Amino acid sequence: MTEKCEGTGREKEGDREKKGCPARGKRYSPAQKQEILEYAVAHDVQAAAEKFQLTGASIYEWRRCLKRRGVEDASDKEGGKIVIEDSRAERDRKILAMWRQHPGYGPSQIRNMLKRGGFKVSVGTARHVMEENGYLPPSLKRKEHVGRYEAARPRELYHLDFYHFYCHKQKQCVLFIEDDYSRFIAGWAMVPVEAADPVIESFDRAVERYGRPEGVMTDRGSAFHSWKGLSRFEALLEDYDINYFLAREAAVNGKIEALNASFQKECVEQQEFMDLTDAARGIGRWVEHYNHRRTHHGLGGLLVPADRFYGIAEQTLKRIEQGLGADTELTHPDSRGLELFRVVSHGGRPQVWLMGEKILG
């Protein structure tokens, strides 16, 4: 019958050994680890384990950690020296580097971006490090969401809306076309005023590139909706056989409103555009980053819109949970194909679509 180890944490090490309790593992500083690993390189692992009174398994584990950081072998470094960075210093460096790269992000967004890249850190730690380096948390009034909904698949519902900003006293209107299910930006345009022409042109390009959506939702802006008769955009949707939904309250079209807020905080407020051409380039870079690199809280925090839009969400989450990080090549625009030919059933009758245009049915 084995004896139970009882006692408080204030017991001395000798008392633990007398009672048969295992001794608490020794902690090694980065300088001590460096000395032990360099000795193991000069002699061997067994000799280092005997000299410094630790197990060879610990030395092998430290070597594996170095390999994961990109240091293959101590002999590859100049003079056979190994530089072991304090884990806390490395953690702080990664957090601050991500924050400086994306100053519009908050602690939870920084944490999600790092975890997607294979580095795990808590939201509280990210907030603490950022606040020590000048981060001021915003004072926001949370609004309760009423009647929340979400599409069940890509291209089931698109949201359209304009965002207004000034570039050197020149007013510009940015149109966004956002997929409800994935939050993927399927199209955008920058124009001086809200008008039907850029809406129709942008929507046509989105259909040609990604296929025809099943439904579209907009507010009652004059570029989309007409108070008398049928607007040009509504006529286009009828030609495409697309359902049209009119949001009578801003909250109903809330996903595109949230996109506008992110665009303002992460792009407009973080860049000083030289002219309209520079503004268009900057917006294009932000849209590409938003679709393929930026994690989204509405998608669980670890996915980017392209993961859902291209149907690789489960594959990406599996890689992240394994600590491998997301495969950015899977969502890169250059590695994706376009849907040119599509056959669907509508009301029991087959339909054939080519480049977003119905040719049969």
N, C-alpha and C positions, 0 to 999 in steps of 0.2 A: 504493500500500500504506500503510495507516494505521499509525501508531506506537502501541504499547501504552503506557498510562500505568502506570508502575511506581513504587514507593516506599512509604515508611511514612507513617503518620498524623502524624509529627513534621515533615514538610516544611512550609516556609513557603508562604504564599499566592503569593508571587512565583514560586517554583519551580514551583508547580502551573500557573501561567499560561504559563510558558516551555515546559513539557512538553505543553501542550494539554489539561490536565485541567480539568474545570469546577470553578469555585469552590464551596465549601460554602455552602448557603443561610444567609442571615442570620436570626437569631431576634430578634423584636420583643417587648418587654415589654408588658403590658396598658396602661401609660401611653403608650407610643409608638403603639400601635394606636389608642388613643383620640384622640391628637393628629392622626394621619393621617386618620382617618375624619371628624373634625370639619372638617378642612381641605377634604376632598373634598366635604362638604356645602356649605361656604361658597363653594367655587369649582367644581371638577369633578374627576372621577376622574383624567383625564389630567394635569391640573395638579398634583394631589397625587402622582401617580406620578413626574413629573419632578422635583418639589421634593425628595422624600424618597428618590429613586433606588430605586424598586422597580417591579414590574409592576402594571398595572391589574387583572390577574387576581387578584392577592393581595387587593386592596381589595374586589373583588366577592365573593370567597370569605369575607372577614371579615363583609361585609354579610349574606351568606346565613346565616352562623352566628348572627348577631344575630337574624335573622328566626325561625330555629328556636327561639331562646330567648324569643320573644315581643316583641322590639323591632322594630317595623315600619320605622321611619325615624328618623334623628337629629332631624329637624325636629319630630317628635311629642313629644320630650322637652323639658322646661322649659329655656329658654335655649339650645336647640340642643346640649345636652351629651349625650354618650354615655358610659354607664358600662359599661366592659368588666371583667367579673369574672375574676379569675385562675381558669383551668380547674381547678387543684387545689383552690382554695377552694370552687368550685362543686361539685366531686366530693365533697369532705368534707362539705359541707352536706347534700347529698342522702343520703349514707350515714347520717349522724347523725340526720337527720329521719326516715328509714325505721326506724332502730333505736329511736328514742324512741317512735315510733308503735306498734312491736311489740317491746317489750323482751325477749320470750321467744325471739326469733329469733337464730340464730347467723350467722356471716359468710357462709356459703354460701347461706343462706336470704335474707339481705339482698341479696346479689348477684343471685339469681334474681328477686326481686321487682322490683329496679331494671331488670334487663334486660327483663322482661316489660313494663315501662312505657316501654321505648325508650331506656334509659340503660345503657351498657355499662361494667362495671368488673370487675376480677378479684377472686377470692376472697381472695387474699393482700392486696390493697390494702384491701378492706373489713375484714379482720381487723386490719390495722395501724392503720387509723383508729379502729376501735372500741376496740382495746387502749389507744391513746393517750388515750381518753376514758373509761377505767374498766372496759372489758369484761374479764371473767375467764373464760377458756375452761374448760368443765367437764371434769373427769377422768372419762371414761367407759370402761368395759370393753366392748369390742366383742365381741358374740357371733356365732359363725359360724352362718349360716343353713343348715339342712339340709332338703333336700326342698322347695325353693322352688317355688311354683306361682302361676299367675295365670289368671283367667277370660279367655275370648276375646272377650267382648262384654258390654255393660251388661245388668244384671238376670239374668245367668247364675247368680250366687251372691251371696247376702246373708250378712253376718256380724252376729250379735247378741251384745251383752255389756253388763254393768252396770259403772259406775264409782262408787265410794263417796267422798264427801267430807263435811266438816262445815261448816255455816253457823251460826255463833254457838252451837256445841255441839249443834246439831240435825243428826243424821245424815241425809244424802240420798243417793239412788241414781239415777244418770243412766243411762238406757238409750239406747244408740246402735244404729241399723240402718245398716250400711255396705255399699255395693256393692263387691265384690271388684275388678272390672275398673277402675273409675274412682276408687275411694276416696270416692265421693259419699255424704254422709249423707242417706239417704232418709227417716229418721224419728228422733225422739228424744223422751224423756219424763223428767221429774224427779219421783220418788216417794219416800216415806219408807222403804219396804222393797221388797225384790225379791218380786214377786208376778206371777201369771199374767195378771191383769186388765189392767194397763198394757201388758204385752207384746202381748196380743191386740189391744187398742185401737190401739196405735201401729202395729202391723203392718197392721191393716185400713186405717188412714189412708194408709200408704205405698203399699199396693196400689191404693187408690182414686185416688191422685194420680199415681203413676208406672207402674202396671201390675204384673202378677203376675211375681215372679221364678221362675226355673226350679228353684233350689235354695236351701237355708238351712243355715247352719252355726252351732252354738252350743256352749258348754261344757256340763258336766253340772249346771248350776245348777238349783235346784228350780223356778224360774219357767219353765224351758224343758223339762226332762226329768224323767221319773218312773222310779224304780227298779222299780216294780211297775205293770204295765199301761201304758196310753197316757195321757200327760199332756194337758191341755186344749189346749196350744199345738200338740202333735203332732197332735191330732185336727183342729185348724184347718188345718194344712198338708195333711193328707189330703183335707180338703174342697176345698182349692184345687188339689189334685193337684200339690203341690210336693215335690220330693225333700228329705229331711232327712238332714244329716250331723252326727255327733256327734264333736267334737274331744276326744280322750282326753288330749292334751297341749296346754299353752298355746301352744307354738310352732306347732302346726297352725293355730290361730286367731290367728296373729301379727299380721295386719293390723289387727284390732280392738284388740289389745293396744297396738300402736303409736299408734292413734288415741287411746286412753285416756291414754297418756303425753304426747302433744301437747296434749290438753285440759288436763291437769294443769299443764304448764309454761307454756302460753300464755294460759290463762283463769283457772283456780283460783288459781294462785300470783301472778297479776298484778293481781287485783281483790279489793277488800274489799266484799263484798255487805252491804247494810244489813239485808235480810231475805230471806225465801224468794221473794217477788215480784220483788225486785231481782235475785236470783240467776237466776230463770227468764228475765228479760229479758236479762241478760248472757250466758247460755248461748245464747239464741236469736240474739243478735248475733254471737257467736263462730261458731256453726254456719253462718250466712249467709256470714260472711267466709271460713270454711274451704272452703265449697263453691264460691264464686264469685270469690274474690280471692287466696287464699293458694296460692302455688306448692307443689308436692309433689315431694320427692326421688324417690319411687317412680314418678313419671310422667315422669322425665327432668329434673326441676328447673325447667322453664319452664311447664308446664301446670298448671292448677287442675282439681280433680275435675269441675267442670261441663263443661270442654272435652271430656273423654272421655265423660261420661255423655250429653251431647247430640250427640255425633258431630261436633264441629267442631275436633278436635285438629290435623289437617293444615292447615286454614285458619288457625288461630291461630299455629302454628309458622312458617308462611310469612310472616305479618305481622311477627312478632318478628325473624326473620332479615333482613327488609328494613329493620329499624330503625323500623318504624311503631308498635310496641307492640301489645298485644292489644286487641281490640275488646270492651270490658267489656259493651256493650249486648247482645251475642250470648248471654251467659250469665246476664244478669240475670233473676230469676224473673218479673218483670212482662212480659217480652218473650217468654216461652216458652209454648207451647201444651201441653195435657195430652192424653195418649192415652186417648180415651174408647172407641174401637171398634177391635177387633183380630181378625184372622183368621189362624190358624196351622194347621200340619199336625203332628199328633202320632201317630206310629206308622202313618203313611199315611192317617189319618182326619182330616178337617177339624174344627176347633174354632172357635167364635165366642165372643169375650169382650166384655162390655160393662161399663165401669167396674170392670174387674178381676174380674168375675164371669162364670163360664162359663155361657152360655145355650144352647149347642148343641154336641153332640159328646161 
